[in-house]
Amino acid sequence: MKITLSPTRGDRPLTLTRSGDILTINGEVFDFSALPEGATLPRTAVSCDWLAGDVTRIDGVLHLGLTLPHGANAPKITRFPEALTITADGPITLPPYDAETVA
């Protein structure tokens, strides 16, 4: 699975978990297993506010874009994230939502 992140200021962090072609986004399950090779699922066909573009399958790999919310003091790695290549099932590590504050 290849995920491109589109950062935007938001009040709620994003959580992702992968299980094969199933992506759980903030607790909501999206099953892309029916998408055949070379096909594109338009963003408008998926009821998901986090989806930032179409979903495609290229060479057996799902490609999709997601909005990455971040806090007001998000670090550069969050504001300018690299695409993620996900090969294992489980929780997906995302860039930090906001800069850590020292007490």
PyMOL commands that set and color helices and strands:
alter all, ss='L'
color gray80, all
select helices_A, chain A and resi 43-45+76-79
alter helices_A, ss='H'
color red, helices_A
select strands_A, chain A and resi 2-9+16-19+22-25+28-31+40-41+55-58+61-70+84-85+90-92
alter strands_A, ss='S'
color yellow, strands_A
deselect
rebuild
show_as cartoon
